[in-house]
């Protein structure tokens, strides 16, 4: 390449590097100056909203299993879905003539009105969002509190009943609906080693709020010192100072800490048996070196 040909290439490369450096510098200024207002009373700027919304739309589109949607018109499915919706979704999303709770109205962004969502989103996409939640919003991942059949029931109600209810009809349904049945605590079966258990456990740890009290290696944001650090939990002799440190006892402790040690600061958070086994699998990777 002669000097005449190299000059435009060098200019283009220099321009690219300068642009990237300027972008990084601008991001650093915003980050460290505190100029971006994170208060929920201040709306996102249009570029931030566009970035969050666009990322969410494409992420869901990539992951939703469009070919695995069951028949949502089966008798009774939407009716059972309403019971789940009233218990778990109404507080944030409201419905025709029924406002969300105060806490939801104070969120930024405010939880979506689901009537237009039913027209714009496929059942598979709604199922994925209910199951997995959405980061940087108040939308939780319900897969740790609802089974797959219950999630599809909610989708059936949202897609096939909610858009067609008048405010009077919906308000009457909310007023007359019986309380949801209390779920019985699950019992832990024998531990069975399975592929991916530790990976699933690492994800479940975050969903059950363990990082709000413990330092846990490998868990982002696990910096709290409310409870003891779990850095080398697999190498310790006892769980909670009262149980021999075995996988079965770890599962017992995770599922029912108040039963194992009444009055402990570790709360019962209704950890399902399969999730407790996965969490134990991850914790047993944390050994003293």
Backbone bond lengths (Angstrom), bond angles and torsions (degrees), N, CA, C in turn:
res aa  C-N    CA-C-N  psi(-1)  N-CA   C-N-CA  omega(-1)  CA-C   N-CA-C  phi
1 X - - - 1.470 - - 1.523 108.54 -
2 X 1.361 117.42 124.48 1.456 119.67 -179.30 1.522 110.76 -81.53
3 X 1.337 114.40 175.27 1.461 119.46 -174.77 1.522 112.11 -63.55
4 X 1.355 117.51 -33.24 1.465 121.20 -178.84 1.523 110.97 -65.87
5 X 1.349 116.13 -37.19 1.457 120.58 -179.47 1.530 112.18 -79.06
6 X 1.340 115.61 -30.85 1.467 119.16 -178.20 1.517 112.50 -70.96
7 X 1.341 116.82 -31.65 1.470 120.01 -173.34 1.526 112.68 -59.73
8 X 1.372 119.91 -49.76 1.476 118.39 178.18 1.525 113.00 -61.76
9 X 1.347 117.38 -36.25 1.466 120.81 179.59 1.525 110.79 -64.61
10 X 1.332 115.66 -41.95 1.462 120.02 179.43 1.529 110.59 -65.52
11 X 1.357 116.73 -40.57 1.470 120.53 179.48 1.526 110.19 -64.22
12 X 1.349 116.50 -42.83 1.459 120.28 -179.53 1.524 111.12 -64.39
13 X 1.329 116.93 -43.17 1.451 120.57 179.44 1.518 111.05 -65.12
14 X 1.323 116.03 -41.86 1.469 119.72 179.15 1.519 111.23 -63.10
15 X 1.345 116.01 -42.66 1.467 120.75 178.68 1.520 110.76 -61.17
16 X 1.348 116.33 -41.77 1.467 121.00 179.78 1.522 111.02 -63.15
17 X 1.330 116.38 -46.22 1.465 120.61 -178.73 1.521 110.82 -64.71
18 X 1.329 117.81 -41.70 1.458 121.84 -179.30 1.538 109.97 -65.09
19 X 1.341 115.77 -40.39 1.467 119.69 179.40 1.524 111.23 -63.25
20 X 1.327 116.18 -45.46 1.465 119.99 178.52 1.519 110.85 -62.26
21 X 1.340 116.40 -44.15 1.463 120.08 -179.74 1.522 111.14 -62.69
22 X 1.345 116.82 -40.64 1.459 120.42 179.79 1.537 110.34 -65.18
23 X 1.352 116.16 -39.54 1.457 119.71 178.04 1.514 111.96 -63.69
24 X 1.330 116.60 -44.00 1.457 120.46 178.29 1.530 111.35 -64.36
25 X 1.325 116.09 -39.27 1.464 119.90 178.71 1.517 110.58 -64.59
26 X 1.353 116.37 -42.52 1.458 119.63 178.55 1.517 111.69 -63.26
27 X 1.338 116.16 -41.36 1.464 119.69 178.53 1.519 110.65 -63.95
28 X 1.333 116.91 -39.36 1.463 120.62 179.20 1.526 111.09 -64.78
29 X 1.328 116.50 -39.07 1.466 120.31 179.13 1.530 110.05 -62.66
30 X 1.352 116.27 -45.98 1.462 120.24 179.32 1.523 110.79 -62.50
31 X 1.343 116.20 -42.21 1.455 121.10 -176.43 1.522 112.13 -65.84
32 X 1.319 116.41 -50.75 1.467 119.93 -171.41 1.525 113.80 -87.68
33 X 1.324 117.59 -17.29 1.466 118.93 179.63 1.518 111.76 -82.31
34 X 1.356 116.62 -21.69 1.456 120.14 -176.09 1.513 113.02 74.76
35 X 1.331 118.08 15.82 1.457 121.26 -175.08 1.524 111.80 -69.27
36 X 1.367 116.92 -27.45 1.465 118.44 -179.97 1.525 108.76 -78.63
37 X 1.311 116.85 121.48 1.463 122.60 -176.38 1.528 109.49 -79.40
38 X 1.335 117.58 115.51 1.461 120.79 -179.20 1.526 112.19 -92.40
39 X 1.331 117.74 4.23 1.463 120.49 -179.87 1.520 110.32 -62.25
40 X 1.328 116.54 138.34 1.462 120.57 178.95 1.525 112.23 -68.50
41 X 1.340 117.35 -12.19 1.459 120.40 176.72 1.517 111.93 -81.65
42 X 1.328 117.62 -8.51 1.461 122.61 -178.61 1.526 108.87 -110.18
43 X 1.318 117.48 122.30 1.451 120.41 -178.28 1.529 111.83 -62.36
44 X 1.335 115.67 152.56 1.455 119.24 169.09 1.525 109.27 -60.85
45 X 1.310 116.47 148.06 1.462 118.89 171.17 1.526 108.38 -68.24
46 X 1.319 116.45 159.93 1.470 119.83 -178.94 1.531 112.57 -59.13
47 X 1.347 119.41 -42.12 1.478 117.83 178.00 1.525 112.82 -63.08
48 X 1.338 117.90 -39.02 1.462 120.59 179.35 1.523 109.94 -66.92
49 X 1.340 116.82 -44.13 1.465 120.00 178.60 1.523 110.60 -61.62
50 X 1.322 117.16 -43.15 1.471 121.34 179.51 1.524 110.07 -61.44
51 X 1.324 116.52 -41.91 1.462 120.32 -179.17 1.526 111.37 -65.28
52 X 1.331 117.44 -46.21 1.467 121.37 -179.28 1.526 110.66 -65.46
53 X 1.334 116.96 -47.77 1.457 121.31 -177.18 1.531 111.24 -64.84
54 X 1.340 116.12 -45.28 1.459 118.90 -179.48 1.515 112.65 -65.41
55 X 1.318 116.62 -40.53 1.461 120.62 177.91 1.520 110.87 -63.01
56 X 1.328 116.63 -42.66 1.461 120.86 179.68 1.527 111.33 -63.12
57 X 1.326 117.01 -46.97 1.467 120.80 -178.03 1.523 111.22 -59.11
58 X 1.315 116.86 -45.63 1.468 120.03 -176.56 1.524 112.15 -74.27
59 X 1.317 116.03 -32.47 1.462 119.74 178.42 1.523 110.53 -65.55
60 X 1.339 116.58 -45.16 1.462 120.34 179.80 1.526 110.49 -66.16
61 X 1.312 116.35 -41.94 1.461 120.36 -179.85 1.525 111.54 -59.58
62 X 1.328 116.39 -37.63 1.462 120.82 -179.11 1.519 111.82 -69.12
63 X 1.329 117.87 -33.20 1.464 121.37 -168.88 1.535 114.61 -103.64
64 X 1.311 118.53 -18.54 1.470 120.31 -177.96 1.522 109.97 -68.50
65 X 1.326 116.50 131.97 1.472 121.79 -178.82 1.526 108.90 -89.08
66 X 1.321 116.95 88.95 1.458 121.89 -174.01 1.524 112.92 -66.63
67 X 1.326 116.94 -21.98 1.470 119.74 -176.39 1.528 112.81 -92.93
68 X 1.326 117.65 8.23 1.464 119.90 -176.62 1.528 113.06 -119.47
69 X 1.325 116.90 22.18 1.457 120.41 179.90 1.527 110.52 -80.24
70 X 1.324 118.19 123.94 1.473 120.26 178.27 1.523 110.99 -76.24
71 X 1.312 116.84 176.93 1.452 122.28 175.49 1.529 108.95 -72.42
72 X 1.327 116.27 110.16 1.466 120.84 -175.65 1.521 112.62 -91.09
73 X 1.331 117.42 3.06 1.456 120.30 179.47 1.529 111.95 -98.55
74 X 1.334 117.37 6.09 1.456 119.77 179.86 1.520 111.10 -59.87
75 X 1.307 115.55 146.75 1.460 121.82 -177.05 1.530 111.45 -57.98
76 X 1.313 115.97 130.36 1.459 121.84 175.23 1.510 115.23 85.70
77 X 1.339 118.40 -11.97 1.468 120.12 -175.36 1.526 111.48 -65.93
78 X 1.329 116.88 -49.82 1.465 120.20 -179.40 1.523 111.07 -66.29
79 X 1.339 117.13 -34.04 1.470 120.07 178.87 1.526 110.77 -64.02
80 X 1.332 116.22 -43.98 1.471 118.84 176.22 1.522 110.51 -66.91
81 X 1.326 116.33 -32.65 1.459 119.94 177.65 1.508 112.70 -64.35
82 X 1.346 116.94 -33.35 1.456 118.87 178.05 1.526 111.40 -64.18
83 X 1.338 117.07 -38.44 1.466 120.39 178.05 1.524 109.69 -59.52
84 X 1.338 116.97 -43.44 1.463 120.87 178.03 1.533 110.46 -66.75
85 X 1.332 116.39 -42.54 1.465 120.83 -178.50 1.526 110.47 -61.33
86 X 1.324 116.63 -45.41 1.466 119.40 -178.90 1.519 111.23 -62.35
87 X 1.327 116.72 -37.26 1.457 120.55 -176.83 1.526 112.44 -77.36
88 X 1.343 117.21 -36.55 1.458 119.57 -167.54 1.533 114.78 -116.96
89 X 1.320 118.20 -22.75 1.465 120.58 -171.24 1.525 113.66 -112.96
90 X 1.331 116.56 -30.47 1.462 121.24 -174.01 1.518 112.09 -58.76
91 X 1.334 117.32 -35.75 1.469 121.37 -175.89 1.528 111.56 -57.57
92 X 1.314 116.99 -36.67 1.467 120.11 -176.77 1.528 113.25 -100.76
93 X 1.332 117.12 -36.27 1.466 119.75 -172.37 1.522 113.40 -100.15
94 X 1.323 118.32 -16.42 1.444 119.69 -178.47 1.517 112.05 61.47
95 X 1.303 116.82 -154.29 1.458 122.72 179.05 1.507 108.83 -175.15
96 X 1.320 118.42 -175.86 1.467 120.50 -178.85 1.527 112.00 -56.36
97 X 1.317 116.40 114.60 1.457 121.15 179.13 1.507 115.49 77.19
98 X 1.342 117.66 2.84 1.476 121.87 -179.33 1.531 107.89 -124.84
99 X 1.333 115.84 119.74 1.465 120.36 -176.75 1.525 111.33 -80.61
100 X 1.330 117.24 152.70 1.464 119.42 170.40 1.525 111.16 -63.86
101 X 1.322 116.17 166.22 1.457 120.43 177.11 1.525 110.71 -68.22
102 X 1.324 116.13 165.94 1.462 121.35 -177.80 1.521 112.55 -59.33
103 X 1.340 116.77 -41.34 1.467 119.33 -178.65 1.521 111.16 -60.70
104 X 1.329 116.76 -39.30 1.464 119.77 -180.00 1.522 111.19 -66.46
105 X 1.320 117.08 -37.43 1.456 120.25 -179.95 1.520 112.02 -68.13
106 X 1.327 117.33 -18.42 1.458 120.81 178.11 1.509 114.08 -92.16
107 X 1.344 117.06 1.89 1.466 120.14 179.67 1.535 111.02 -80.81
108 X 1.322 115.65 154.78 1.461 121.87 171.88 1.521 108.52 -132.73
109 X 1.342 118.36 112.68 1.465 126.45 1.27 1.520 111.80 -75.76
110 X 1.345 115.52 155.84 1.462 120.82 176.06 1.529 108.23 -66.96
111 X 1.340 118.89 137.57 1.462 120.11 178.47 1.526 111.73 -53.22
112 X 1.320 115.13 142.45 1.463 121.22 -172.13 1.520 112.41 -67.80
113 X 1.329 115.88 146.94 1.458 121.35 165.30 1.526 106.69 -72.71
114 X 1.325 117.53 125.89 1.457 120.34 -170.55 1.527 114.36 -84.63
115 X 1.320 118.85 -5.30 1.463 119.56 178.49 1.530 110.67 -63.52
116 X 1.347 119.59 -53.17 1.463 117.83 177.03 1.526 113.06 -66.19
117 X 1.329 116.79 -29.37 1.467 119.80 179.33 1.525 110.65 -60.80
118 X 1.330 117.26 -37.94 1.463 120.01 -178.61 1.523 111.65 -64.28
119 X 1.331 117.16 -26.19 1.457 120.99 179.94 1.523 112.12 -86.16
120 X 1.320 116.46 -29.04 1.461 120.42 -173.82 1.526 113.51 -96.07
121 X 1.335 117.27 -22.23 1.461 121.07 -173.87 1.521 110.46 -114.08
122 X 1.322 115.94 142.45 1.462 120.88 174.93 1.522 109.69 -74.47
123 X 1.338 115.51 163.56 1.463 120.22 177.72 1.519 111.06 -60.07
124 X 1.329 116.88 -38.11 1.465 120.48 -179.16 1.523 111.49 -64.16
125 X 1.317 117.36 -38.32 1.464 120.68 179.24 1.529 110.90 -68.88
126 X 1.335 116.60 -41.96 1.466 119.26 177.82 1.524 110.01 -62.66
127 X 1.329 116.36 -42.47 1.470 120.58 178.44 1.525 110.43 -59.17
128 X 1.325 117.89 -44.18 1.464 121.01 -177.56 1.530 109.96 -62.84
129 X 1.336 117.24 -42.69 1.462 120.57 -178.80 1.524 110.91 -66.48
130 X 1.338 117.45 -43.85 1.466 119.83 178.76 1.524 109.81 -62.63
131 X 1.306 117.02 -41.51 1.459 121.33 -177.45 1.526 112.44 -68.56
132 X 1.326 117.11 -43.97 1.462 121.20 -169.24 1.517 115.37 -107.52
133 X 1.346 118.29 -13.81 1.448 120.54 -179.14 1.517 112.08 71.65
134 X 1.329 116.09 -178.89 1.462 121.91 -178.98 1.523 108.88 -136.33
135 X 1.315 116.57 124.33 1.465 121.18 176.76 1.529 110.61 -62.11
136 X 1.330 115.00 154.37 1.465 123.59 175.62 1.524 112.72 63.31
137 X 1.347 116.25 19.03 1.461 121.47 170.73 1.522 106.60 -136.11
138 X 1.319 117.03 -179.49 1.458 119.16 176.55 1.514 113.04 -88.09
139 X 1.344 118.10 6.71 1.465 120.63 -175.47 1.523 110.05 -77.46
140 X 1.346 118.32 113.92 1.470 120.48 -177.78 1.519 111.87 -83.27
141 X 1.313 116.02 164.30 1.460 122.66 172.09 1.525 108.05 -87.98
142 X 1.340 117.06 114.50 1.452 120.38 -174.85 1.518 112.70 -88.31
143 X 1.315 118.33 -2.42 1.467 119.89 -175.85 1.523 112.66 -63.81
144 X 1.339 118.04 -20.08 1.461 121.04 178.69 1.526 112.36 -91.99
145 X 1.311 117.73 -3.61 1.464 121.85 179.49 1.523 113.57 -123.91
146 X 1.314 116.83 -13.55 1.463 122.16 179.22 1.524 108.46 -132.81
147 X 1.327 115.88 146.19 1.460 117.49 173.89 1.530 109.61 -84.62
148 X 1.318 116.13 172.80 1.464 119.82 -173.11 1.522 111.56 -64.42
149 X 1.335 117.35 -36.84 1.459 120.18 179.04 1.527 111.01 -62.18
150 X 1.327 117.63 -40.68 1.464 121.36 179.55 1.524 111.16 -66.59
151 X 1.336 116.51 -37.75 1.468 119.54 178.26 1.522 110.34 -63.80
152 X 1.345 117.33 -42.75 1.465 119.81 177.89 1.525 111.07 -65.18
153 X 1.316 118.51 -31.69 1.456 120.63 175.92 1.528 110.61 -62.70
154 X 1.323 116.83 -43.31 1.462 120.43 176.72 1.522 110.22 -61.19
155 X 1.327 117.22 -44.38 1.465 121.03 179.59 1.531 110.05 -60.33
156 X 1.333 117.07 -42.20 1.464 120.61 179.20 1.528 110.77 -60.30
157 X 1.331 117.14 -43.49 1.466 119.74 178.99 1.521 111.06 -65.41
158 X 1.333 116.83 -46.06 1.465 120.98 -177.05 1.530 111.44 -64.20
159 X 1.333 116.56 -39.79 1.467 119.98 -176.94 1.529 113.08 -80.51
160 X 1.329 117.85 -38.19 1.456 120.04 -167.15 1.524 115.38 -113.55
161 X 1.333 119.22 -7.73 1.454 120.07 178.56 1.523 112.48 -124.64
162 X 1.317 116.91 -47.97 1.465 120.54 -173.30 1.530 113.64 -53.40
163 X 1.344 120.02 -44.98 1.472 118.98 -176.45 1.525 113.86 -67.52
164 X 1.326 118.01 -14.82 1.463 121.08 -172.53 1.534 112.45 -108.81
165 X 1.321 117.04 6.67 1.448 120.94 179.59 1.525 110.66 -93.02
166 X 1.330 115.93 134.40 1.463 119.23 173.77 1.524 108.81 -76.83
167 X 1.337 117.57 160.86 1.467 118.90 176.50 1.524 112.64 -54.87
168 X 1.323 117.62 -39.74 1.457 120.37 -179.82 1.534 110.79 -64.09
169 X 1.333 116.57 -43.63 1.462 120.66 -179.62 1.530 111.08 -64.65
170 X 1.328 115.80 -44.14 1.459 118.87 -177.74 1.521 111.11 -67.11
171 X 1.323 116.57 -42.42 1.456 119.92 179.08 1.526 111.03 -61.48
172 X 1.322 117.43 -38.71 1.463 120.81 178.51 1.520 110.75 -66.52
173 X 1.332 117.32 -39.86 1.457 120.74 178.80 1.524 110.74 -63.08
174 X 1.327 116.64 -42.16 1.468 120.45 -179.70 1.519 110.21 -64.82
175 X 1.324 116.53 -41.29 1.464 120.20 -177.54 1.523 112.02 -69.42
176 X 1.330 116.60 -34.18 1.470 120.10 -173.30 1.523 113.93 -94.86
177 X 1.315 117.96 -9.12 1.468 120.04 -174.08 1.521 110.98 -68.03
178 X 1.322 117.76 136.17 1.468 120.29 175.87 1.522 110.08 -71.41
179 X 1.331 118.16 157.69 1.464 120.03 176.75 1.519 109.88 -63.99
180 X 1.331 117.41 148.28 1.459 119.44 179.67 1.512 110.94 -64.73
181 X 1.321 117.85 145.76 1.469 119.84 179.25 1.524 110.85 -65.49
182 X 1.327 115.15 142.47 1.458 119.43 177.77 1.523 109.11 -75.09
183 X 1.315 114.63 133.62 1.460 119.10 179.94 1.522 109.91 -83.36
184 X 1.314 115.74 135.57 1.464 120.33 178.81 1.519 109.00 -74.93
185 X 1.349 117.80 142.99 1.463 119.44 178.28 1.519 110.42 -61.29
186 X 1.339 114.91 136.85 1.460 119.00 -179.23 1.518 110.13 -75.03
187 X 1.308 114.75 151.22 1.461 120.57 179.08 1.523 109.11 -102.44
188 X 1.315 115.68 137.30 1.462 119.87 -179.29 1.516 110.03 -79.32
189 X 1.322 115.73 125.87 1.451 120.44 174.72 1.514 109.76 -85.83
190 X 1.330 117.28 -174.92 1.461 119.97 177.80 1.517 111.26 -63.30
191 X 1.319 115.32 141.48 1.452 119.78 179.49 1.524 110.15 -67.53
192 X 1.326 114.91 130.27 1.462 120.96 178.59 1.522 107.49 -124.54
193 X 1.312 115.92 120.42 1.459 119.72 179.28 1.524 109.16 -65.58
194 X 1.320 116.28 132.00 1.458 119.10 177.83 1.517 109.23 -142.59
195 X 1.313 114.80 152.86 1.457 120.00 -178.51 1.523 109.97 -64.44
196 X 1.320 116.18 137.01 1.462 121.02 176.04 1.505 115.24 82.20
197 X 1.347 118.58 4.42 1.460 120.11 -176.96 1.526 111.33 -62.32
198 X 1.326 117.30 -43.62 1.465 119.93 -178.60 1.525 111.34 -64.95
199 X 1.334 116.60 -37.02 1.465 120.11 178.42 1.524 109.86 -66.15
200 X 1.338 116.16 -44.67 1.465 120.06 177.28 1.525 110.87 -62.94
201 X 1.328 116.87 -37.01 1.455 120.82 179.03 1.509 112.65 -66.03
202 X 1.314 116.24 -37.20 1.470 119.73 177.87 1.528 110.39 -62.23
203 X 1.317 116.77 -38.36 1.469 120.91 177.52 1.528 110.57 -70.07
204 X 1.331 116.93 -40.85 1.464 120.66 -177.96 1.524 111.46 -67.38
205 X 1.317 117.62 -33.49 1.472 121.33 178.85 1.523 110.33 -54.49
206 X 1.308 116.40 -43.15 1.456 120.41 -179.90 1.520 110.90 -67.78
207 X 1.336 117.16 -37.97 1.455 121.21 -175.60 1.531 113.13 -72.46
208 X 1.321 117.64 -21.83 1.458 120.26 178.67 1.536 112.51 -100.15
209 X 1.323 116.81 10.40 1.457 120.28 172.19 1.514 115.53 75.37
210 X 1.336 117.91 16.90 1.473 119.72 -177.91 1.530 111.73 -60.91
211 X 1.347 115.77 -32.78 1.462 119.85 -176.58 1.516 112.67 -72.41
212 X 1.328 118.31 -10.41 1.459 119.37 178.15 1.523 112.10 -76.14
213 X 1.333 116.90 -13.39 1.466 120.18 -178.27 1.525 113.82 -124.34
214 X 1.330 118.10 -22.55 1.455 120.94 -171.38 1.528 112.33 -123.80
215 X 1.321 115.88 146.21 1.464 121.88 164.43 1.524 106.96 -79.11
216 X 1.328 116.67 121.57 1.465 121.37 -176.78 1.520 108.56 -132.02
217 X 1.321 118.63 114.62 1.460 120.04 179.01 1.524 111.64 -56.26
218 X 1.330 115.70 136.48 1.450 120.86 177.50 1.505 114.52 88.59
219 X 1.345 118.56 -5.99 1.455 122.08 -178.80 1.526 108.82 -108.35
220 X 1.311 116.95 116.18 1.462 121.63 -178.78 1.525 110.24 -63.42
221 X 1.314 116.11 132.01 1.459 120.96 178.06 1.511 114.37 84.85
222 X 1.324 117.64 0.10 1.472 120.41 -179.40 1.522 108.87 -83.35
223 X 1.325 115.53 81.59 1.466 121.03 -176.09 1.523 112.28 -123.98
224 X 1.330 117.10 3.49 1.465 119.82 -174.38 1.521 111.43 -82.52
225 X 1.332 115.39 149.13 1.454 121.54 -177.33 1.529 111.28 -116.98
226 X 1.343 117.05 28.60 1.460 119.95 178.49 1.525 109.97 -64.77
227 X 1.330 115.52 -46.41 1.458 122.07 174.74 1.514 109.96 -109.36
228 X 1.324 118.02 175.78 1.467 120.34 -178.21 1.520 111.47 -66.30
229 X 1.325 118.14 148.58 1.466 120.26 174.97 1.524 110.64 -64.86
230 X 1.314 116.37 147.08 1.462 121.25 -177.88 1.528 111.54 -103.43
231 X 1.301 115.63 24.53 1.459 121.68 -172.83 1.518 112.98 -54.33
232 X 1.325 117.90 -42.82 1.469 120.39 -176.98 1.529 110.18 -127.83
233 X 1.326 116.48 38.62 1.457 121.43 -172.41 1.529 112.25 -57.65
234 X 1.330 117.98 -32.88 1.467 120.31 -177.53 1.525 112.21 -70.43
235 X 1.339 117.68 -18.59 1.464 120.93 -178.11 1.519 113.13 -96.48
236 X 1.320 118.10 -0.12 1.459 120.43 -177.58 1.532 110.84 -83.65
237 X 1.303 115.68 160.06 1.464 120.47 -177.15 1.518 112.86 -83.66
238 X 1.340 116.59 -29.71 1.461 119.86 -174.44 1.519 110.76 -131.70
239 X 1.332 115.18 153.05 1.458 123.55 169.90 1.517 107.56 -101.90
240 X 1.332 115.77 123.11 1.471 122.11 179.75 1.517 112.86 58.90
241 X 1.310 117.55 18.05 1.452 121.58 177.94 1.509 114.85 75.41
242 X 1.350 119.09 2.51 1.457 120.42 -175.17 1.527 113.77 -129.70
243 X 1.327 118.01 -19.03 1.458 121.16 -177.77 1.521 110.62 -116.25
244 X 1.319 116.62 140.80 1.451 119.31 172.19 1.525 108.51 -60.02
245 X 1.314 115.62 137.70 1.460 120.15 -175.21 1.528 110.70 -76.33
246 X 1.327 115.71 89.08 1.457 122.56 174.71 1.524 107.69 -126.57
247 X 1.334 118.54 158.75 1.470 119.81 178.74 1.524 113.00 -56.61
248 X 1.332 117.90 -41.65 1.468 119.86 179.87 1.522 111.69 -63.59
249 X 1.320 117.12 -41.89 1.464 120.11 179.16 1.525 111.38 -69.25
250 X 1.324 116.94 -33.78 1.458 119.66 176.54 1.528 110.00 -62.82
251 X 1.324 116.99 -41.61 1.456 120.78 178.00 1.525 110.27 -63.57
252 X 1.330 117.33 -43.96 1.468 121.21 176.36 1.527 110.96 -54.86
253 X 1.304 116.37 -47.41 1.462 121.93 -177.86 1.526 111.22 -64.13
254 X 1.313 117.07 -42.98 1.465 120.56 -178.26 1.524 111.44 -65.36
255 X 1.329 116.37 -36.63 1.455 119.99 -176.24 1.528 113.23 -80.38
256 X 1.342 117.06 -38.81 1.472 119.33 -174.04 1.530 111.04 -141.16
257 X 1.327 117.45 65.10 1.469 119.11 -177.66 1.521 113.23 -62.46
258 X 1.336 117.67 -35.20 1.464 119.62 -179.50 1.522 111.95 -69.87
259 X 1.314 117.26 -24.45 1.464 121.02 176.64 1.533 110.14 -78.85
260 X 1.336 115.71 -39.38 1.471 119.98 -178.96 1.520 110.10 -69.72
261 X 1.328 115.58 -43.05 1.467 119.73 -177.27 1.525 108.95 -138.18
262 X 1.328 118.82 84.07 1.468 121.71 -176.34 1.521 111.90 -54.15
263 X 1.334 114.94 135.44 1.452 120.36 178.08 1.509 114.28 88.52
264 X 1.344 118.33 -2.82 1.455 119.89 178.67 1.525 110.35 -64.59
265 X 1.323 116.30 154.52 1.459 120.42 178.08 1.523 112.15 -73.49
266 X 1.326 117.04 -12.12 1.467 121.31 178.61 1.533 108.57 -76.65
267 X 1.344 117.78 114.96 1.466 119.06 -175.51 1.528 112.07 -83.38
268 X 1.315 115.36 158.34 1.459 120.89 168.51 1.529 107.72 -77.63
269 X 1.321 117.30 119.67 1.467 120.73 178.64 1.528 111.14 -115.07
270 X 1.348 115.64 21.62 1.462 121.35 175.37 1.530 112.52 58.35
271 X 1.313 115.63 48.20 1.465 120.18 177.03 1.526 108.63 -69.73
272 X 1.315 116.72 125.50 1.458 120.52 177.68 1.523 110.16 -69.51
273 X 1.332 115.31 155.51 1.462 120.09 -176.11 1.520 111.71 -58.15
274 X 1.335 117.46 -46.73 1.458 119.66 -177.87 1.523 111.99 -65.07
275 X 1.347 116.48 -34.65 1.464 119.46 178.00 1.524 111.00 -71.87
276 X 1.337 117.04 -38.80 1.464 119.99 177.12 1.523 111.00 -61.22
277 X 1.314 117.45 -39.25 1.462 121.12 178.47 1.528 111.03 -66.25
278 X 1.342 116.19 -39.24 1.469 119.33 177.61 1.525 110.98 -67.39
279 X 1.340 116.24 -42.49 1.472 119.13 179.01 1.522 110.20 -62.35
280 X 1.333 117.05 -42.55 1.459 120.45 177.85 1.523 110.41 -60.13
281 X 1.334 117.31 -39.94 1.464 120.70 178.99 1.525 110.41 -60.21
282 X 1.337 116.69 -40.42 1.471 118.47 178.25 1.524 111.10 -70.26
283 X 1.330 116.99 -44.05 1.465 119.22 -178.23 1.522 111.83 -61.02
284 X 1.331 117.47 -30.09 1.458 120.16 179.78 1.529 112.86 -79.00
285 X 1.329 116.67 2.33 1.472 119.99 168.19 1.521 111.49 -89.15
286 X 1.335 116.85 -9.32 1.463 121.84 -176.09 1.523 109.82 -94.97
287 X 1.285 116.50 88.30 1.468 122.50 -177.51 1.512 111.24 -115.22
288 X 1.335 115.60 151.00 1.460 120.98 176.15 1.528 109.14 -64.36
289 X 1.293 115.80 139.25 1.476 120.61 -178.23 1.521 109.85 -104.61
